[in-house]
Amino acid sequence: MKILGIGNAIVDVICKVDDDFISKKKLTKGSMKLIFDEIEFKELFTNLTIEKTISGGSVANSIVGLSQLENNVGFIGKISDDEFGLKYEDGLKRENVNFLYSKKKELLPTGSCLILITPDSERTMCTFLGTAGKINKDDLDIKSLKKSEIIFLEGYLWDEGDPKQAFDKAIIHGKRVAMSLSDQFCVDRHKPHFLELVKNKLDIIFANEGEIMSLINAKNFDEVLSFGKQINKHLVITRGDKGAISVYNEQVVEVGIKKNLNVVDLTGAGDLFAAGYLHGYINDFSQKECLEKGTELSSIIIQKMGARI
């Protein structure tokens, strides 16, 4: 198997809202909020019209993108044997992804994420992790880890306890390990742990400019470049309208953005960028070609609703 993704198995529920909804619910536009109370989470759905339901989660979105590019890929994520769990598994299998988790009835339901799209195409996410956040080392198959060329992890999944042990097992048995920092909320919450992972345990790191600057407390982007040159890893950074950049040792490669796009929804832009980059990486593209493939896929996805090409 080329790439095995391990992440939160989340059913994405996409709804369009106005800016007043975001304000009234005291949400921060463009961020992801974790909700731990199932009743509170369900109340958010009141009077909303569901546009689309998709088998999602950040790394799962990337893995589907890689599958659509005809790569042999798999995914491990914890679901329950319930309605959303059945939909989740079926959704990935329809995309030719090897779903490598044997579901059973769990105490918590399958996780879900309410993705709120405002008129400016920005997405604000409210996530009830459910059983997805309870993934543990026993959920990971060592044979699958060892057979994969790259293990791809997401920052959203990292937490103390069982998820950390799952992370450690994946890193120990993986040939090469990639990770997305996922969200500035994650970076700020787990900064010392993420910094340790980036410096010492990962081979490829995906981040946007805000995330990486927060991680290393950078005052400017030159400090990010200096950090990237020091760590001897592939540091891949998206910079919004400034394009994307990769840093590996002393090599810095940069590409611009696609222009004149009809932006509909930014959901999945980073996930599909990672898919395009990793597709290039495992198929021996140059760094510039990897970045260009990532930019190509992210440009396609932001002109659609949801995170599926």
N, C-alpha and C positions, 0 to 999 in steps of 0.2 A: 504494500500500500504506500502511495506517495506521501500523503499527509493525513494525520489523525488529529482531528479537532476535539478538544475537551472543554466544555463550557456549560453555561446555564441553559438548560432546555426550557425555553420560554415560548409560549404561544403569544404571538403579537396580535393585538387587537387595535386596529387603526381607525381613528375617528378625526373628523375635522371640527375645529372649534374656533371661536374668535378670541381675541386677546383678553376680553373681559373674563372669560372662563378661567384663563390662566391666573389672572389677578385674584378673582374671587376664591379660588381654591388655594391661594397663597403658594403657588408653584413658581419656580425660577425657570423662565423660558430658556430652552436649549439644554437643560440639564436632565439628569435622571434622579428621581427620588425613590428610595426604597420605602415600601409600606409594609409594615409587619402585621397589621390588623386586617384580616380578610374581610370583615364587615365594612371597615373604612374604605378598603379598595373597591368593593362592590358598589358602594354609594357613589363613587366617581362616575359610574356608568349611567346614573340616572339621567334620563332625557337625552342621552347621546345616541346618534345614529352610527352604527358600525359600518365602516366602508369595506373592510377586508380583514380576514383572519388568516394568519400565516404561521407555520412552524419556524419560530425565530430564535433569538439569542444571537449575540454578536458573532461568536466564532462559527456557530451553525450557519449564519448568513454567508460567511466567507467560504465555508466548506461547500455549500450549495453552488456558489459562484465558481469554485474550482471544479466541481463536478460538471457544470455546464460547459466548462472549457475542456472536458473529456479527460480529466485527471482521475485516477483511482483514489478515492478518498473515503474516510470514515469519520464517524462522530460518536462521542460518548457524552451523554447527559442524563441526569436522573429525572425520571418521570414516574407518575403513579398510574396504576391500571384504572384509569377513569376516562371520561369522555374526551377531555382535552389531551390526555396522554395518548389515547388511540389516534386522535387527529394529528398529534405531533409526529408519532412514529410513521404514520401513513404518509404524511407530507414529505418527510425526508426520503422515504423509500421511493416515492414517485419521482424524486430528483436524482435517483441512482446513487444515493449516499448509503454506505454501509452503516446502519445504525447498530452499534455494538453495545447495547444495554438491554438486559432482560428485565422488563417492567414487572412490578408486583404491586399489590395494594399497599399504599403507604399511609402513614398517619396524616400527612399533609397532602393537599391536592397538587396536581401538576402546576407549575409556575405559569404566570401570565404577565404580560406587559401592556398597559394602555398607552398607546402612542398618539399623542395629541398634536395634530398638524394645524398651525395657525396660518392666516392668509399670506404671510411672508415666506411660507414653505418651511419654516423652522419646526423642529420636532421636540416636544417636551415629553419625557417618559416617566410613567409611574409604574413601578415594578413590584409585584407580589411574588417573591421567589418560590413560595410553597416548598415542595420537596426538592426543587432544583438546587437550593442552597444547602442541602444536606448531603451532597455528594461526598463519598469517602473513598479511602484507598482500596477497599474491597470491591468498589464499583468499576475499577480499572483492570483490564486484562493484560497481564505482563507480556504475553505473546504478541498481542496487537501493538503494544508500546514498542517492543523491540523490532518488529517487522517494519515499522513506519520510518520513512526517511526523515520526516519532520513531525514533531508534536507541536500543535498550535494551541496555546492557552489564552484565556482572557482575564484581564484584571478584575472584571466584574465577579469572577468566581472566587477570587482569593479571600479567605477569611480565616481567622484563628480556628483551631480545632480540626474537624474532619476535612474541610476543603483544603486546608494547608497541607495535611498529610497526603491528600490526593495529588496536589501540586508536586510535593517532594517525590512521590513515587514516579510520577510522569517524568520529572527531570532526571532522576537517577537512571531510569531505563531507556530514555529517549536518546537517539543518535544525535539529533540536533533539535533545539527547542526554540520556538518563536513565541512571542507574547505581545498582545496589545495592552497598553496601559488603560484603555477603555474609556475613561472619563476623569475629569479633574477631581470630581468627588472621590473617586477611588484613590487617586494619587494622594490627595490631601489626607485621606483617612488612613492610608497604609504606607506613608512615605518612606519610613526607614526600611520596611520589608521590601518594597518595590525597588528601592535603590540598591539593596543587597542583591536582588534577583538580576537587575540590569547589569551591575558590575561583575558579578561572579558566576551566574548560573544560566544565563540566556545566550543564544547565538544571534537572534534577530529580534529587534524591538520596534514595535509600531507605536507612534504617538503623534498627537497634533502639537502644534507649537506651544499652546498654553500648558498642556500636560507635562511636556518635557522641561519647560522653564520652571514650572512649579516643583517638579521632582528634584531638581538640582539647585533650586533657589537662585536661578540665573537673573541677572540684572538686564542682560541684553542677549541677542541671538548669537553673538560672537562667542559668548561663554558656552552656549550649547554646542557649537562647532568644536571648540577646544575639548570639551568633555567627550564628544563623540570620537575624536581622534585618539583619545587616551585609552578608551575601554576595550579596543580590539574586538568590537562587535559590529554587526550591521545595524546601525541606527537609522530608522526610516521615519521621516517626519513630514506630515502634511501641514501646509501653511495657508490654507484658505485660498484667497485670490493671488497669493504669491507662489502658488504651485506646490511642488513637493521636492524633498531633498533626501539624499542618503549619504551617510558618513561611515566610512570603513577605513580604519587606520588613517592615513593621510589623504585618502581619496574622498573628495566631496563632489557629488554629482547632483545636478539640479535640473528640473523640468518645469515648464509653465503649465497653465491651466488651459482647458478647452474653452473657447469663447462662443458667444451668441447661443447659449443654451436656454431652453425653456424649462426653467427650474420649477418643479412641481412639489417635491418632497425630499428633504435631505436625509431621510431615514436610510441607513445602510451605506451611506457614502464612504465612510471609513472602512466598513466591513468589506465592501467590494473593492476598494483600493487595495486592501491587504490581499484579497484573493488574486487580483491581477499581478501584484508584485510577487507573491509566492509562486504563481504559475510560471512567471519568468524565471524565478530563482531555481526551481527544480528542473526547468528545461534549459538551463545553461544560457539564459539571456545575459546580455551585459547589464550593468547597473542602470544605465540610462533606459534600456529597453524594459527592464523590470518596472521602473518608475512610470514609463509611458503606458505600459499595460495597465498598471494600477489606475492611472489617471483616466484612461479610456473607459474602464469599467465603472469608475465612480461617476464619470460624466454621463454615462448611459442611465445609471440607476436614479440619479437625482431628477431625471426628466420623467420618472414614473412614480406611481404611488406604491409605497412598500419597498422591500429590500430584495426583490426577485427580478432578475433580468428577463 
